[in-house]
Amino acid sequence: MQLTGAEIVIRCLQEEGVEYVFGYPGGAVLNIYDELFKQEKVKHVLVRHEQGAVHAADGYSRSSHKVGVALVTSGPGVTNAVTGIATAYMDSVPMVVISGQVPTHAIGQDAFQECDTVGITRPCVKHNFLVKDVKDVALTIKKAFYLAATGRPGPVLVDIPKDVTQAIAEFSYPKTVSLRSYNPVTKGHSGQIRKAVQLLLDARRPMVYAGGGVILNNASSQLTRLVRLLGFPCTNTLMGLGAFPGTDPQFTGMLGMHGTYESNMAMQNCDVLLAVGARFDDRVIGNPASFFRSDRRIIHIDIDPSSISKRVKVDVPIVGYVSEVLDEMLKLIESSNVRPDPAALKVWWGEIKEWQRKDCLKYDKKSALIKPQFVVEKLYELTGGDAFITSDVGQHQMWAAQYYKFDKPRRWINSGGLGTMGFGLPAAMGVQMVNPGATVACVTGEASIQMCIQELSTCKQYHLPIKIVNLNNRYMGMVRQWQEFFYGNRYAESYMDALPDFVKLSEAYGHVGMKIEKPGDVESALKDALKQKERLVFMDFITDQTENVFPMIPGGKGLTEMILAEEL
């Protein structure tokens, strides 16, 4: 079957079962767009900025366990997409980005809208390709999807010059692909797994620390079974929320810089730590030197061997898919009559309950001003904890993580590693596309939402009934908090003194806008918004400007050096 390169691209997407492509057309990809127009299997979503395209593909992937796909043109098209690609790379999100390139004869000639896409994206992709021969298009795209979804997932970019999309070749899509230099280990070492199980059964002060890898590998059910079987406390990272049910009595809350007092203290004082699909990053354990304890034994399960002992030396490293390793652990424990010492566990839980009495997430519920925590609590209550929640980055992100209890994986969609303002709204579009009929709420702030606010136009075009919860404190809130704590209250450029009227702005885009200024109006506004199943509703909550996120571990400090609200 003789097809053009552009036709081959579309046939490859069809073969991969791609439902949506998020993109923005331009000269270098017009041949591909022309072929998209001629078929109906692969639907295209026209965003208003390439960053929005990649974030939307990201949200689509995170909430569905499918590979997200974005399509952008050369030059500024792909440079606009880099922030979204880097966001997906830091959070290990499987994605294929197809970019146009100038014709092969013009590469290196400073042609119109040319840039070195492979060079620019190399540091923030799992892999990238420049396809110079139309005969290589199908195999390259097959490799891209395989690389994106296997091992430690991540974004893969395929750069295709315009003349390659015009050239003709015989089309054949490979059923499988193998790469000599890429063979990720999936099964954990049986001897290491036995050692780990023995450590867990002997533990007197155990702790389970689960990250985003549990969700990426669909291992939440195994993790939950293991934690309940052993009776251990469990904490989740920001990226791991929902990996273990947030309402379970064994869940101690999120850990890290803005984690709960009890989770951080248990992490620091445990004698056996099971780390599952997490990487001990700086926002989780603070200073590695402060985290070190000679009497603690650490088991670390991860698909990526380079993440093990990278920041913290571990005692039992296990490389493999967490789902398969946890399955093996469960078999060994369930087939054994041995269980952890119940008396020791009772004493340990007693210590944890003492830490919980600090009530580190308490706030002033009688305030005459709207407290952002109250808004998130009401959102949780009215959605029954069953919504998909996206967020931007800042104080609102932390409040959403702290006060919305996630019982299911893939319901909490946020930028963890890169911390990308502007992520929330386009990510919510991707979530809504792959979960039609579901409640999707974007928790954001007045600074973050303006980063990609043009995507309100995309939401109108595709009738996406997202509920935007704007916690508006008229500041870049997290920047202001750091300036208050560490920069002598010098609020350099963190005050937003030229904000738009968000109600009028959302109405100008064809949506419903609400402004809420009193605590007594919060619940009714949320109820009204949630009733409007077919409309996007932008709720502008005017919140207390002085509210800060607690607990907080200052940069460079250890887990036990938390600042609590009561200490100020």
C-alpha positions in Angstrom: 0.0 0.0 0.0 1.7 3.2 -1.2 1.0 6.2 1.1 2.4 9.6 1.7 4.3 10.2 4.9 1.4 12.3 6.2 -1.0 9.4 5.5 1.4 7.0 7.2 1.4 9.2 10.3 -2.4 9.1 10.6 -2.5 5.4 9.9 0.0 4.8 12.7 -2.1 6.8 15.1 -5.1 4.7 14.1 -3.2 1.5 14.6 -2.2 2.7 18.1 -5.9 3.3 18.9 -5.4 7.0 19.4 -8.7 8.8 20.1 -7.6 12.4 20.4 -4.7 14.5 19.2 -4.2 17.9 20.8 -2.6 20.4 18.5 -2.2 23.6 16.6 -1.5 23.7 12.8 1.3 25.4 11.0 3.1 25.2 7.7 5.4 22.3 8.5 2.5 20.0 9.6 -0.1 21.1 7.1 0.2 17.8 5.1 -0.5 15.9 8.4 -3.5 18.2 9.1 -4.9 17.6 5.6 -4.9 13.9 6.2 -6.5 14.3 9.7 -9.3 16.2 7.9 -9.9 13.3 5.5 -10.7 10.7 8.2 -12.8 10.5 11.3 -11.2 7.8 13.6 -8.6 10.2 15.2 -10.2 13.3 16.5 -8.3 16.6 16.7 -8.7 19.1 19.5 -7.6 22.6 18.5 -6.0 24.4 21.4 -5.0 28.1 21.5 -1.4 27.6 22.4 1.0 24.7 22.0 1.8 24.6 25.7 -1.9 24.0 26.2 -1.8 21.1 23.6 0.9 19.2 25.5 -0.7 19.9 29.0 -4.0 18.6 27.6 -2.4 15.5 26.3 -0.7 15.1 29.7 -4.0 15.4 31.6 -5.6 12.9 29.1 -2.8 10.4 29.8 -2.6 10.8 33.6 -6.3 10.3 34.1 -6.7 7.3 31.7 -3.4 5.3 31.5 -3.3 6.0 27.8 -0.5 7.6 25.8 -1.3 11.3 25.2 -0.6 12.7 21.8 0.2 16.2 20.7 0.9 17.7 17.3 2.8 20.9 16.8 4.5 22.8 14.0 8.2 23.6 13.6 10.1 26.6 15.2 7.9 28.5 17.7 5.3 25.7 17.6 7.7 23.2 19.2 9.5 25.8 21.4 6.0 26.7 22.8 5.5 23.0 23.6 8.8 22.6 25.5 7.3 23.6 28.9 4.6 20.9 28.5 7.1 18.3 27.4 9.4 19.1 30.4 6.3 18.9 32.7 5.5 15.4 31.5 9.1 14.3 31.6 9.5 15.3 35.3 6.4 13.4 36.2 7.0 10.4 34.0 3.9 10.8 31.9 3.7 8.6 28.7 3.3 10.9 25.7 4.1 11.1 22.0 4.7 14.6 20.6 4.8 14.8 16.8 6.4 18.0 15.5 6.9 19.4 12.0 10.3 20.4 10.7 11.5 22.3 7.7 12.3 20.2 4.6 15.4 18.1 4.9 17.4 20.1 2.4 16.7 23.3 4.4 17.8 21.9 7.8 20.8 23.8 9.1 20.1 26.7 6.7 18.3 29.0 9.2 15.1 28.4 7.2 11.8 30.1 8.1 10.5 28.6 11.4 13.5 26.2 11.7 14.9 25.2 15.1 17.0 22.3 16.3 14.1 20.4 17.8 16.1 17.3 18.7 18.8 19.4 20.4 16.3 21.7 22.3 14.2 18.8 23.6 16.9 16.3 24.3 17.2 17.1 28.0 13.5 16.9 28.7 12.3 13.8 26.7 12.7 10.1 27.3 13.9 9.9 23.7 13.5 11.8 20.4 13.8 11.1 16.7 14.4 13.1 13.5 12.9 11.1 10.6 14.7 11.9 7.4 13.3 9.1 5.2 9.6 8.4 4.7 10.4 4.6 4.8 11.2 5.1 8.5 8.1 6.9 9.6 5.9 3.9 10.7 8.7 2.1 12.5 9.8 5.3 14.3 6.2 6.0 15.5 5.9 2.4 16.7 9.1 2.9 18.7 7.9 6.2 20.1 4.7 4.7 21.5 6.7 1.7 22.9 9.3 3.8 24.6 6.7 6.3 26.0 4.6 3.6 27.7 7.2 1.0 28.9 9.8 1.0 31.7 9.7 4.4 33.4 7.2 6.2 31.2 7.9 9.6 29.6 7.4 11.9 26.6 8.9 10.8 23.3 9.2 13.3 20.4 9.1 12.5 16.7 10.3 15.4 14.4 9.2 15.0 10.8 10.4 17.3 8.0 7.8 18.6 5.6 9.2 16.8 2.5 9.1 13.5 4.4 5.3 14.0 4.9 5.0 14.5 1.1 7.1 11.6 0.0 5.6 8.2 -0.8 6.4 4.8 0.7 4.8 1.4 1.2 2.9 1.3 4.5 3.3 -1.5 7.0 2.8 -1.0 10.7 4.9 -3.4 12.8 3.0 -5.4 15.4 5.9 -5.4 17.9 9.2 -3.6 18.2 12.5 -4.4 20.1 15.4 -2.1 20.7 18.7 -3.7 21.5 19.8 -1.0 23.9 16.4 -0.8 25.7 15.3 -3.7 27.8 13.6 -2.5 31.0 13.5 -5.0 33.8 10.0 -5.7 34.9 10.3 -8.5 37.4 12.0 -7.8 40.7 14.9 -10.0 41.9 13.3 -12.8 44.0 16.1 -12.9 46.5 15.8 -9.1 47.1 12.0 -9.5 47.5 12.5 -12.2 50.1 14.9 -10.0 52.0 12.4 -7.1 51.9 9.5 -9.3 53.1 11.6 -10.5 56.1 12.5 -6.9 57.0 8.8 -5.9 56.9 7.7 -8.9 59.0 10.4 -8.0 61.6 9.7 -4.3 61.7 8.5 -2.7 64.9 8.1 0.9 63.6 7.3 0.4 59.9 6.3 3.0 57.4 5.1 2.7 53.8 5.9 5.6 51.5 4.2 5.5 48.1 4.7 7.8 45.1 3.5 8.4 41.6 5.0 5.2 40.3 2.3 3.2 42.1 -0.3 5.1 40.0 1.6 5.0 36.8 1.9 1.3 37.0 -1.7 0.7 38.1 -0.5 -0.9 41.4 -2.9 0.9 43.8 -4.9 -2.3 44.6 -1.8 -4.3 45.4 -0.4 -1.5 47.6 -3.7 -1.2 49.4 -3.8 -5.0 50.0 -0.3 -5.0 51.3 -0.7 -2.1 53.7 -4.0 -3.5 55.1 -2.6 -7.0 55.4 0.4 -5.8 57.4 -1.5 -3.1 59.4 1.2 -0.5 58.7 0.8 3.2 58.4 1.0 4.6 54.9 1.8 8.0 53.4 1.7 9.3 49.9 3.7 11.9 48.0 2.0 14.8 46.2 2.2 12.7 43.0 1.0 9.5 44.8 -2.2 10.9 46.3 -4.9 8.3 45.6 -2.5 5.4 45.4 -3.7 4.5 48.9 -7.2 5.6 49.9 -7.1 9.1 51.5 -10.0 8.2 53.9 -8.4 4.9 55.2 -7.5 5.0 58.9 -4.1 3.7 58.0 -3.4 6.7 55.8 -1.4 9.4 57.7 -1.7 12.1 55.0 0.7 13.5 52.4 4.3 13.9 53.5 7.0 16.4 52.6 7.4 20.1 52.6 3.7 20.7 53.2 2.9 17.2 54.5 1.3 16.4 57.8 3.2 16.4 61.0 2.4 12.7 61.7 3.6 11.6 58.2 6.9 13.4 58.4 7.6 12.3 62.0 6.8 8.7 61.2 9.0 8.8 58.1 11.9 10.2 60.2 11.4 7.8 63.2 10.5 4.5 61.5 12.8 1.5 61.7 11.8 0.0 58.4 10.8 2.1 55.4 9.2 0.7 52.3 9.5 3.2 49.4 7.3 2.2 46.5 7.5 4.1 43.2 8.9 7.2 44.8 12.3 8.9 44.5 13.1 10.7 47.8 13.1 14.1 46.1 14.0 17.3 47.9 10.3 18.3 48.5 9.7 15.0 50.2 12.6 14.3 52.6 14.1 17.8 52.8 17.8 17.6 53.6 19.2 14.0 53.0 21.8 14.6 55.8 19.0 15.3 58.3 16.9 12.4 57.0 19.7 9.8 57.6 19.4 7.4 60.5 21.8 4.5 61.0 19.1 2.4 62.7 16.6 2.6 59.8 16.5 0.0 57.0 15.1 1.2 53.6 13.5 -1.0 50.9 13.1 0.8 47.6 11.0 -0.5 44.7 11.3 1.4 41.4 11.3 0.7 37.7 14.2 3.1 37.2 17.5 1.8 38.6 19.0 5.3 38.4 16.5 6.5 41.0 17.6 4.0 43.6 20.2 5.3 46.1 20.4 8.6 44.1 19.6 10.8 47.0 19.3 8.3 49.9 21.3 5.1 50.3 19.0 2.2 50.5 19.5 -1.3 52.0 17.3 -3.5 49.8 17.0 -2.1 46.2 14.4 -3.8 44.0 14.2 -2.9 40.3 11.0 -3.8 38.5 7.4 -2.8 37.9 5.9 -2.1 41.4 2.8 -4.0 40.5 4.8 -7.2 39.8 7.0 -6.8 42.9 4.1 -6.1 45.2 2.3 -9.2 43.8 5.3 -11.3 44.7 5.5 -9.8 48.2 1.8 -10.5 48.8 2.2 -14.1 47.7 5.1 -14.6 50.1 3.3 -12.9 53.1 0.0 -14.6 52.5 1.6 -18.0 52.2 3.4 -17.5 55.5 2.0 -17.7 59.0 4.3 -15.0 60.2 3.0 -11.5 60.8 4.5 -8.3 62.3 4.5 -8.1 66.1 1.0 -6.8 67.0 2.2 -5.4 70.4 5.0 -3.4 68.7 2.7 -2.1 66.1 0.2 -1.0 68.8 2.9 1.0 70.5 4.0 2.5 67.1 0.4 3.5 66.2 0.2 5.1 69.7 3.1 7.3 68.9 1.5 8.2 65.5 -1.8 9.1 67.2 0.1 11.4 69.6 1.5 13.2 66.5 -1.9 13.4 65.0 -3.2 15.2 68.0 -1.2 18.2 66.8 -4.1 18.7 64.3 -1.6 20.3 61.9 -4.2 21.1 59.2 -6.5 23.2 61.5 -7.4 26.7 60.4 -9.7 29.5 61.5 -13.2 28.3 60.5 -14.9 31.3 62.1 -13.2 33.9 59.9 -15.2 36.7 58.3 -13.1 36.1 55.2 -13.2 33.1 52.9 -10.5 30.7 53.9 -9.2 28.7 50.8 -9.1 25.5 52.9 -12.8 25.9 53.5 -13.5 26.1 49.8 -11.6 22.9 49.1 -13.3 21.1 51.9 -16.7 22.1 50.6 -15.7 21.0 47.1 -14.7 17.6 48.5 -18.0 17.3 50.5 -20.2 18.3 47.6 -18.5 16.0 45.0 -18.4 13.1 47.4 -14.6 12.9 46.8 -15.4 11.5 43.3 -14.3 14.4 41.1 -11.2 14.7 39.0 -9.2 17.5 40.4 -6.5 19.3 38.4 -4.5 22.1 39.8 -2.0 24.8 38.9 1.1 25.4 41.1 1.2 27.4 44.3 -0.6 27.6 47.6 -3.9 26.4 46.0 -2.2 23.3 44.8 -1.1 22.4 48.4 -4.5 23.2 49.9 -6.1 20.9 47.3 -3.6 18.1 48.1 -4.2 18.6 51.9 -8.0 19.0 52.1 -9.4 16.9 49.2 -9.2 13.3 50.1 -8.4 11.1 47.1 -9.6 7.5 47.5 -8.9 6.5 43.9 -5.8 6.8 41.7 -5.7 9.1 38.6 -8.2 11.6 40.2 -5.5 14.1 41.2 -3.8 15.7 38.2 -1.0 18.2 39.0 2.5 19.3 38.0 4.7 17.9 40.7 8.3 17.8 39.5 8.5 20.9 37.2 5.9 22.9 39.1 4.3 24.4 36.0 1.9 27.4 36.4 -0.7 27.3 33.6 -1.0 23.5 33.8 -4.4 23.2 35.4 -6.9 24.4 32.8 -5.5 22.6 29.7 -4.9 19.5 31.8 -8.5 19.6 32.8 -9.5 19.7 29.1 -7.6 16.5 28.5 -9.2 14.9 31.6 -12.7 15.9 30.5 -12.1 14.6 27.0 -11.2 11.2 28.2 -13.8 11.2 31.0 -17.0 12.6 29.4 -19.7 13.1 32.0 -17.3 13.1 34.9 -17.0 16.1 37.2 -13.7 17.8 36.5 -12.6 20.7 38.7 -9.6 22.9 38.2 -8.3 24.4 41.5 -6.2 27.4 40.6 -5.1 30.9 41.6 -5.4 34.2 39.9 -1.8 34.2 38.9 -1.6 30.7 37.5 -4.9 30.7 35.6 -3.7 33.6 33.5 -0.8 31.6 32.2 -3.0 29.6 29.8 -6.4 31.4 30.2 -6.8 31.5 26.4 -7.8 27.8 26.6 -11.2 29.0 27.8 -11.8 29.4 24.1 -11.0 25.7 23.5 -13.4 24.8 26.3 -16.1 26.7 24.5 -15.5 25.1 21.1 -15.6 21.6 22.5 -18.3 22.2 25.2 -16.1 21.1 28.1 -18.1 21.7 31.4 -15.0 22.2 33.6 -15.6 23.8 37.0 -12.8 26.4 37.7 -12.2 27.1 41.4 -10.1 30.2 41.5 -8.7 30.8 45.0 -8.1 34.5 44.5 -5.9 36.2 47.1 -4.6 38.9 44.8 -1.0 37.7 45.3 1.3 35.1 43.8 0.5 33.3 47.0 3.4 30.9 47.5 5.9 33.6 46.4 4.4 35.9 48.9 4.5 33.2 51.6 8.2 32.7 51.1 8.8 36.4 51.0 7.0 36.7 54.3 8.9 33.9 56.0 12.4 34.3 54.5 12.7 37.8 52.9 11.6 40.1 55.6 8.1 40.8 54.2 9.6 42.4 51.1 6.9 41.5 48.6 9.0 42.0 45.4 6.7 41.8 42.4 4.4 39.2 44.0 1.3 41.5 44.2 -1.2 41.2 41.4 -2.5 44.8 41.2 -4.0 44.7 37.7 -6.3 41.7 37.7 -9.1 41.3 35.2 -12.8 40.9 36.2 -12.8 37.1 35.9 -16.6 37.0 35.8 -16.7 39.3 32.7 -13.7 37.5 31.2 -15.3 34.1 31.5 -18.6 35.5 30.1 -16.7 37.0 27.2 -15.5 33.5 26.3 -19.1 32.3 26.5 -19.0 30.7 30.0 -20.7 31.2 33.3 -18.9 33.5 35.8 -19.4 33.9 39.6 -17.7 36.1 42.1 -17.9 34.9 45.7 -16.8 37.2 48.6 -18.5 35.8 51.7 -17.9 32.4 53.5 -21.7 32.0 53.7 -21.9 32.0 49.9 -19.3 29.3 49.3 -21.5 26.3 49.5 -24.3 27.6 47.5 -22.0 28.8 44.7 -20.4 25.4 44.5 -23.8 23.7 44.4 -25.0 26.0 41.7 -21.9 25.4 39.6 -22.0 21.6 40.0 -25.6 21.6 38.9 -24.6 23.1 35.5 -23.6 19.9 33.9 -23.3 21.3 30.4 -21.5 24.6 31.1 -18.0 25.7 32.2 -18.4 27.7 35.4 -15.6 30.0 36.6 -15.9 30.6 40.3 -13.8 33.5 41.5 -13.5 33.1 45.3 -12.0 36.2 47.0 -10.0 34.6 49.8 -8.0 35.8 52.8 -4.8 37.4 51.5 -2.8 36.5 54.6 -3.5 32.8 54.7 -0.4 30.6 54.5 0.2 26.9 53.8 1.1 24.9 57.0 2.9 22.7 57.9 6.0 23.9 56.0 9.5 22.7 56.0 11.9 25.5 55.0 14.3 24.7 52.2 17.4 22.8 53.3 15.8 21.7 56.6 14.9 18.2 57.8 11.5 16.5 58.2 11.3 17.3 61.9 11.9 21.0 61.4 8.4 21.8 60.3 6.8 25.2 60.9 3.3 24.8 62.2 0.7 27.6 62.2 0.6 27.6 66.0 4.3 28.4 66.2 4.0 31.8 64.5 
